[in-house]
Amino acid sequence: MQVRRFSPDRKVKIPGNHPGLYGAMIQMNRAQIPPEQQEEVARRFNGLPLLMETGFQVEVMYFDPQASMEEHATDHPILFLVIQGYGHVRIGGPDGETCEVQAGDAVLWPAHTDHTVWTGDQELHAIVINAFQDTTSR
């Protein structure tokens, strides 16, 4: 049995222009981490993620109050599952659709579509599933 702890005490700052945004890697494709790099990855992510032979990657994101994710697009769809708290998401750029989200909500971000998340006075925790289309490059 493999167990991966991803509680807030394991979170690390997500690089980039994302004030108040932290994360913890839960699962990665085994091909992404050669055996000789596993120790380094374990230090970087506060423990080694679960390694599987899959075309998806799972992480958790922790948004502090007043946090935000810089608007960006990816080359793959993403499933954003809010497990705690409250915030806002926008899909489609500055003039795109905006909605409030809370624990129990799921949002699908299509590939090649700008998306962002931000919080007000509450924090937000979400499980993020990246559904890579080309598993050979991940």
C-alpha positions in Angstrom: 0.0 0.0 0.0 1.2 3.5 -0.8 0.1 6.5 1.2 0.8 10.1 0.2 0.1 12.8 2.8 -0.9 16.1 1.2 -2.2 18.0 4.2 -1.5 21.8 4.5 1.6 21.1 6.6 3.2 19.6 3.4 2.4 22.5 1.1 5.1 24.5 -0.8 4.9 27.8 -2.6 3.8 27.4 -6.2 6.4 29.2 -8.4 5.3 32.1 -10.6 3.1 35.1 -10.1 0.6 33.5 -7.8 0.4 35.4 -4.5 -0.9 33.3 -1.6 -1.0 30.1 -3.6 0.6 26.9 -2.3 0.4 23.2 -3.4 1.3 19.7 -2.7 1.9 17.1 -5.4 -0.1 13.9 -4.9 0.5 11.8 -7.9 2.8 12.0 -11.0 3.6 9.8 -14.0 6.5 7.5 -13.1 8.3 8.4 -16.3 8.6 12.0 -15.2 10.9 11.0 -12.3 13.9 8.8 -13.1 15.0 6.7 -10.0 18.2 8.8 -9.6 16.1 12.0 -9.2 13.5 10.6 -6.7 15.4 11.8 -3.6 15.6 15.4 -5.0 11.9 15.4 -6.0 11.0 14.1 -2.5 12.8 17.0 -0.9 11.2 19.5 -3.3 7.6 18.2 -2.7 7.9 17.3 1.0 7.8 13.6 0.2 7.7 11.6 -3.0 4.4 11.8 -4.9 2.6 8.5 -5.7 4.2 7.3 -8.9 1.9 5.7 -11.5 2.0 4.9 -15.2 -0.8 7.3 -16.2 -1.7 10.2 -18.4 -2.8 12.3 -15.5 -1.3 14.2 -12.6 -3.0 15.0 -9.3 -2.1 17.8 -6.9 -3.8 19.9 -4.3 -3.8 23.7 -4.3 -4.1 25.8 -1.2 -5.3 29.4 -1.7 -4.8 31.7 1.3 -7.3 34.6 1.8 -6.7 37.3 -0.9 -4.8 34.8 -3.0 -4.8 34.5 -6.8 -3.5 32.4 -9.6 -2.1 34.3 -12.6 -4.4 33.8 -15.6 -3.0 31.2 -18.0 -3.9 28.4 -20.4 -2.5 24.9 -20.6 -2.3 22.4 -23.5 -4.5 19.9 -21.6 -7.8 19.9 -19.8 -7.9 20.3 -16.0 -10.5 19.3 -13.5 -10.6 21.6 -10.5 -12.4 20.1 -7.5 -13.1 22.5 -4.6 -12.8 20.5 -1.3 -12.8 23.4 1.2 -13.6 27.1 1.3 -14.9 29.7 -1.2 -13.6 31.7 -4.1 -14.0 32.7 -7.7 -13.0 31.2 -11.1 -12.9 32.7 -14.5 -12.6 30.9 -17.8 -12.0 32.6 -21.1 -9.8 35.6 -20.3 -10.7 39.0 -18.8 -14.1 39.0 -20.5 -14.8 35.4 -19.9 -17.3 33.7 -17.7 -16.8 34.2 -13.9 -18.5 32.2 -11.2 -18.3 31.7 -7.4 -17.2 28.3 -6.3 -17.3 26.5 -2.9 -16.6 23.1 -1.4 -18.4 20.5 -3.5 -18.0 22.3 -6.8 -16.1 20.9 -9.8 -14.9 23.1 -12.7 -13.5 21.9 -16.0 -10.9 24.1 -17.6 -10.7 23.1 -21.3 -7.3 22.9 -23.0 -5.9 26.1 -24.6 -8.4 28.3 -22.6 -7.3 31.0 -20.2 -8.4 30.4 -16.6 -7.8 31.9 -13.1 -8.8 31.5 -9.5 -8.9 34.0 -6.7 -10.1 34.2 -3.1 -11.6 37.0 -1.0 -11.6 36.8 2.8 -11.7 32.9 2.9 -9.2 30.3 1.9 -9.9 27.7 -0.7 -8.5 24.2 -1.1 -8.9 22.2 -4.3 -7.8 18.9 -5.8 -6.5 19.5 -9.4 -6.4 16.7 -12.0 -4.3 17.5 -15.1 -5.5 15.2 -17.9 -2.5 15.2 -20.2 -3.3 14.3 -23.8 0.2 13.2 -24.8 1.5 10.9 -22.1 4.9 10.4 -23.7 5.9 14.0 -23.0 4.9 14.1 -19.3 
